Amino acid sequence: MSPARTDHEARRHDVSEAVWRVLAEHGFAGLTLRAVAAAMGASTGLVTHYFAGKHELIAHALAILEARTQQRPRLKAPAIGLPTLRTRLLDMLPLTPEGVAMNRIWVGSWDVALSDPALFSAQATRYERIRAGLCTAIEDARHRGELPARADAQRLATTALSFTHGLVVQALFAPERFPAEHQIELVDDFLATLTAERDHE
C-alpha cells in the first residue's frame, strides 16, 4: 500500500471519528461540516474534501452508526427460540451508558431519515432486517412449543419491535423511571403475555 493511500485512509478514519464525536455530543441537529472540522481542529475545507455537503455527511454518519451498532458487544442467547427473542429485544434497549448513547443517536436520526428519500429507504430496509431476525426467533420458539402453534410470526415480530421501540423512547425521556432492571422486567412481562396464550390453547 502506498504512503499516500495510507495517509488518506488514516485521515478518513480521523474524519469518521470526529463525525462520531459530534453525533455523540450534539446529535444530528448539531452535525455540520463546521462542527466536524472543529472536532478535528482542522479547516472546513479539509472536511469538504470528504463530503460535498450536509447530505453526504449525514449518510456517512448513519453508516458509522449502523457499523458501531453491529460491532457493539451483544448479549449471548442461552438457546434458540424464546431465549433468543428475549436477547434480541434486550440488545435494543438502553441498558448501559453505551446503549443510552446509541439509542439517543438512533432516535435523533429518525427525523433526518424521514425527510430524505434515500435515507428513508436505507432505514426502512434496516427495520425490515430487524423484524426478520425477530421473526426467525419467534418461528423457532413456536416450533419448540414455547409460543402458540397458531402464532403469526410476522405479526408478533412487528408487535415486539413496536413494544421495544416504545420502551426505548420512554427510557430515554424518563431514565429515573426506567432503570435497566425495570426495562428487563417489562421485557419479561411482555414475553410472558405471549407464552400465556400458549398455555390457554
C-alpha positions as CSV (number, residue, x, y, z in Angstrom):
1,M,0.0,0.0,0.0
2,S,1.4,3.4,-1.0
3,P,2.2,6.0,1.7
4,A,-0.4,8.4,0.0
5,R,-3.1,5.8,0.2
6,T,-2.2,5.0,3.9
7,D,-2.3,8.8,4.7
8,H,-5.7,9.2,3.0
9,E,-7.2,6.2,4.9
10,A,-5.8,7.5,8.2
11,R,-7.3,10.9,7.6
12,R,-10.6,9.5,6.6
13,H,-10.6,7.5,9.8
14,D,-9.9,10.7,11.7
15,V,-12.8,12.4,10.0
16,S,-15.1,9.5,10.8
17,E,-14.1,9.6,14.5
18,A,-14.8,13.4,14.5
19,V,-18.2,12.8,13.0
20,W,-19.0,10.3,15.8
21,R,-17.8,12.7,18.5
22,V,-20.1,15.4,17.2
23,L,-23.0,12.9,16.9
24,A,-22.5,11.7,20.5
25,E,-22.3,15.2,21.9
26,H,-24.8,17.1,19.8
27,G,-26.9,14.6,17.8
28,F,-27.9,15.0,14.2
29,A,-29.2,18.5,14.8
30,G,-25.6,19.7,15.6
31,L,-23.9,17.6,12.8
32,T,-22.4,20.2,10.4
33,L,-19.3,20.4,8.3
34,R,-18.1,23.2,10.6
35,A,-18.7,21.1,13.7
36,V,-16.8,18.2,12.4
37,A,-13.9,20.4,11.4
38,A,-13.8,21.9,14.9
39,A,-13.8,18.5,16.4
40,M,-10.7,17.7,14.3
41,G,-9.1,21.0,14.9
42,A,-9.0,21.4,11.1
43,S,-10.4,23.7,8.4
44,T,-13.9,23.2,7.0
45,G,-12.1,22.9,3.6
46,L,-10.5,19.7,4.7
47,V,-13.9,18.2,5.7
48,T,-15.5,19.2,2.3
49,H,-12.8,17.2,0.7
50,Y,-14.6,14.1,2.0
51,F,-18.2,15.4,2.0
52,A,-19.7,17.6,-0.8
53,G,-22.4,18.7,1.6
54,K,-24.7,18.0,4.5
55,H,-26.5,15.1,2.8
56,E,-23.2,13.2,2.3
57,L,-22.2,13.9,5.8
58,I,-25.5,12.6,7.3
59,A,-25.3,9.5,5.1
60,H,-21.8,8.8,6.3
61,A,-22.9,9.4,9.9
62,L,-25.7,6.9,9.5
63,A,-23.3,4.4,8.1
64,I,-21.0,4.9,11.1
65,L,-23.9,4.5,13.4
66,E,-25.0,1.2,11.8
67,A,-21.5,-0.2,11.8
68,R,-21.0,0.7,15.5
69,T,-24.4,-0.8,16.3
70,Q,-23.4,-4.1,14.6
71,Q,-20.0,-4.2,16.2
72,R,-21.0,-3.4,19.8
73,P,-20.9,-6.2,22.4
74,R,-24.1,-8.1,22.5
75,L,-25.8,-10.5,24.9
76,K,-25.4,-14.1,24.2
77,A,-28.6,-16.1,23.9
78,P,-28.5,-19.2,26.0
79,A,-30.7,-21.1,23.5
80,I,-32.7,-20.7,20.3
81,G,-36.4,-19.8,20.4
82,L,-37.7,-17.6,23.2
83,P,-34.3,-17.0,24.8
84,T,-33.0,-15.7,21.5
85,L,-36.1,-13.4,21.2
86,R,-35.6,-12.1,24.7
87,T,-31.9,-11.5,24.0
88,R,-32.6,-9.6,20.7
89,L,-35.1,-7.4,22.5
90,L,-32.8,-6.6,25.4
91,D,-30.0,-5.8,22.9
92,M,-32.1,-2.9,21.5
93,L,-32.7,-1.3,24.9
94,P,-30.7,1.5,26.6
95,L,-29.5,-0.8,29.5
96,T,-25.9,0.6,29.6
97,P,-24.4,4.1,29.2
98,E,-23.2,3.0,25.7
99,G,-26.7,1.7,24.9
100,V,-28.2,5.1,26.0
101,A,-25.8,7.0,23.8
102,M,-26.5,4.7,20.8
103,N,-30.3,4.9,21.2
104,R,-30.2,8.7,21.6
105,I,-28.4,9.0,18.3
106,W,-30.7,6.5,16.6
107,V,-33.8,8.3,17.8
108,G,-32.2,11.6,16.6
109,S,-31.7,10.0,13.2
110,W,-35.4,9.4,12.6
111,D,-36.2,13.0,11.6
112,V,-33.4,13.2,9.0
113,A,-34.3,9.8,7.6
114,L,-38.0,10.6,7.3
115,S,-37.2,13.8,5.3
116,D,-34.8,12.3,2.7
117,P,-35.9,9.5,0.3
118,A,-32.6,7.8,0.1
119,L,-32.0,7.8,3.8
120,F,-35.7,6.8,4.3
121,S,-35.2,3.7,2.1
122,A,-32.0,2.7,3.9
123,Q,-33.7,2.9,7.3
124,A,-36.8,1.1,6.1
125,T,-34.5,-1.7,4.9
126,R,-32.8,-1.8,8.3
127,Y,-36.1,-2.2,10.1
128,E,-37.1,-5.0,7.8
129,R,-33.9,-6.8,8.7
130,I,-34.6,-6.3,12.4
131,R,-38.1,-7.7,12.0
132,A,-36.8,-10.6,10.0
133,G,-34.4,-11.5,12.9
134,L,-37.2,-11.3,15.4
135,C,-39.4,-13.4,13.1
136,T,-36.8,-16.2,12.9
137,A,-36.6,-16.3,16.7
138,I,-40.4,-16.4,17.0
139,E,-40.7,-19.2,14.5
140,D,-38.1,-21.2,16.4
141,A,-40.0,-20.6,19.6
142,R,-43.2,-21.7,18.0
143,H,-41.7,-24.9,16.7
144,R,-40.2,-25.6,20.1
145,G,-43.7,-25.2,21.7
146,E,-42.7,-22.1,23.6
147,L,-45.3,-20.0,21.7
148,P,-48.8,-20.9,20.4
149,A,-48.7,-23.0,17.3
150,R,-51.2,-20.6,15.7
151,A,-48.9,-17.6,16.4
152,D,-48.3,-15.3,13.3
153,A,-44.6,-14.8,13.4
154,Q,-44.6,-11.7,11.2
155,R,-47.3,-10.0,13.3
156,L,-45.6,-10.9,16.6
157,A,-42.3,-9.6,15.2
158,T,-43.9,-6.3,14.4
159,T,-45.6,-6.1,17.8
160,A,-42.3,-7.0,19.6
161,L,-40.4,-4.3,17.7
162,S,-43.1,-1.7,18.4
163,F,-43.1,-2.6,22.1
164,T,-39.3,-2.4,22.3
165,H,-39.0,0.9,20.5
166,G,-41.8,2.4,22.7
167,L,-39.8,1.3,25.7
168,V,-36.6,2.8,24.3
169,V,-38.3,6.2,23.9
170,Q,-39.8,6.1,27.4
171,A,-36.4,5.1,29.0
172,L,-34.6,7.9,27.2
173,F,-37.1,10.5,28.4
174,A,-37.5,9.2,31.9
175,P,-34.4,7.2,32.8
176,E,-35.2,7.5,36.5
177,R,-38.5,5.7,36.0
178,F,-37.0,3.1,33.6
179,P,-33.7,1.9,35.0
180,A,-32.1,-1.1,33.4
181,E,-33.6,-3.6,35.8
182,H,-37.1,-2.3,35.2
183,Q,-36.7,-2.4,31.4
184,I,-35.7,-6.0,31.7
185,E,-38.7,-6.7,33.9
186,L,-41.0,-5.2,31.3
187,V,-39.5,-7.3,28.5
188,D,-40.1,-10.4,30.6
189,D,-43.7,-9.3,31.3
190,F,-44.2,-8.8,27.5
191,L,-42.9,-12.2,26.7
192,A,-45.0,-13.7,29.5
193,T,-48.1,-12.4,27.8
194,L,-47.1,-14.3,24.6
195,T,-46.5,-17.6,26.4
196,A,-49.7,-17.2,28.4
197,E,-51.6,-17.6,25.1
198,R,-49.9,-20.9,24.6
199,D,-51.0,-22.1,28.0
200,H,-54.6,-21.4,27.1
201,E,-54.6,-23.4,23.8
